[in-house]
Structure formats: C-alpha cells, structure tokens
Amino acid sequence: MKELLEHPRLDWKVLEEHRFDRDRFLEAARLIRDKQLTAESSLIREAIDPVHEVEDLDTEGDATLGQEALARGEVAVVVLNGGMATRFGNVVKGVVEVYEGKSFIALKAEDVLHARARYGADIPLVLMNSFATSEKTSEHAEAKGRFDLGESLLSFSQSISLRLSPDAELFEEDGEPSYYAPGHGDFFPSIRASGVLEGLKAKGVKTILFSNVDNLGATIDPAVLTAHLRSGADMTVEVTAKKKTASGAWDKGGAPAKVAGRKQLVEGFRLPKDLPPTHLPDFSTNNFLFRVEAIDQPIQLHQHVVEKQVGGRTALQLESIACEASAIFDEDGNALLSLHVLRVPREGARGRFFPVKERVDLDALRGALKERLEAGWRAMK
C-alpha cells in the first residue's frame, strides 16, 4: 500500500504540518482494500438499550458551583471550526455572517466577553481549525481585532488525511490528491499535541466547554457547568428530546445508549436501520463538558469509513467522532472517561440546540438566534 503515498502531487509540507499519520492511513487503506473495513463495519450488532440515568437541567436552580468556577477562571471554551461545510457550499462556516455583520465566531466571542464581564475572570476561547479553515479564520479574526479577546483567543489545527476511492486507491480531483479533516474526534490528540491543553492547565483551567461553531445555543451557562461539576464526571454530554423535523423525518445524530449494558454515546450512523427512532428518546447536541485532567492522556478513537460525494463521485473518508471517547472501556468494563448525561432545553431563551447545517437553516433561524443570544446576555448582566 506504500505506493499510495508516492503520488507526485502530494503536498508533503501541508501533510507534515498537520500531523498526517501515514502508518494509520496505510493500515486503514489495506483493510478497506481487503474488505475488512467498510461502512457496515461501524454498525453495532450488540444489544442496544436506552439510558435512564439522565439529569434534566434545572435552569432556575442553584448555579453557585458554575458561577464560582467561572469567577476563578477555571473555564475555557473550545469551538469546532475545522469542518469543510460541504452542505454549506464548501465555505469556512465560522466566518459567515449570521446577523448585523457578526459571524458565527464573532458571536461565540461575544458570548465569552459577556461572561468575562459578568464574572470578572479570563475565559479563553479556543478554535479547533483545520488545513481548510485556518488561514481564512486567522484573517477574519485579525480583521475583527481578535474580537477584543487579545491573547485569550487561541487556536490549534486538527490533523489531515487523504480521501480514498471505493477500491482503496488515492481519490483524485482534477489529478490532485483530495485532502480532508478527519472528524472532530481528532480534538483529543490535537489539543494535546499543539500544547494548547498544557497552556490551559497552566492558566488554571479545569473545565472545557466544547461545541460546534454552528450551534450558537451552546452559550456559557453556569447552570450547565454546575450540573457537570456536581456530577463529578469526566465528560458531560448535553442531550435533548428527539423529535420530528418539519419534513416529518426524525432527528438524526448521536444518542446516549447502553451497548451490551455499558453506558456510552453512539453516533447515529452506527445504529441498525431497523431500530425504531423512539427506542433511544434523546439525541446528542454535540455540546460537551470535559474535565481537563481527564482528557490529558492518550485517547485514540476508532476510525469509521464515511462515504462522501465529491464532484459527483463517491469518496471514502476515515473519521473519528468525539462522542466515542465515552465508549472506551478496560477489560474490567471501567470507562476511560466517566459519562454524565444532561437533558437541556432545545428552544427558547435557554435553548441550547440551534444547528445551522445549510444556508436555508441560517435564513430560517436568524431571528431566533438573535433573540436567544440577546436574552441570555441580558440575563447575565
């Protein structure tokens, strides 16, 4: 399989700068060629049961633990900004205007500024970029005066990989190798390799709030922080009740489940097609809270084969999913990261799930996003 990496147009400077793992790539390509690794390999074949140990967020309860953590400067925000936004027109989604000249990243930064003013402590905003987003994101941040965050605006880049054809050859676009960012599960090794995690620890940060750049509902909320801290878990996932969309289709995404009796998060594409949508009543918002000490260790996630349409042709990508950090167990069944499941409001003034996957979503949600953010900021004053 080494011949895959002998393509004369491979940009080794970019590959090496972004920590391309040639050995893992070649092994995966071999497995795909030999039909030992396919999209079907990811399907779960063990018993799948719902998780009943779910806490409902008390938005009006005592949020002292979260407030005190913010006031001590123990919280940082990580925003996933490395995706290639194929459903959004292949643009850097984070720099797209949402309303009043403010981009997704600018609004994430504004949320941080409001919390800093309220609690009187630094809250670093960390962007996980990729080879596809780093340059435009940096230009945007500099043009906007770093959103008034100064040295508290940090970034690192996730790794890079190469698309394959269905027969495990290097996928090409106009004779060029086709690069991609291999999923947000790359967060764990990338934040450590970059030195950013070590820097956050040196600042006294103990908890990371983690969310997608396109979900502006994932604001800094001391009630959510309190629930996480009180649980004592290494990892909290925010879930919301599954429902049907306007088209009549059920929400798609990851879900908390017990697989062979072990509590974990399962990405939607791993669930059997015949599993009733209501069997797992909640689904993941992809908002997480992590205990910093818990993720400062090697966390190597499984890679899944994902089929993508690129230029009208099928390409294969190997991706890892952040939620699967909850699914690593030792031989005695002990989880590497203990998991807490928190059910949060989906909509309204405290709603925490407003995903914008396509431009039509942004057009439909602009007013609601402005109302949601400004209501939350007023409450913080």
Summary of the structure (lengths in Angstrom):
residues: 381
radius of gyration: 20.4
end to end distance: 59.2
largest distance: 61.1
contacts: 1222
relative contact order: 0.18
helix: 36%
strand: 25%
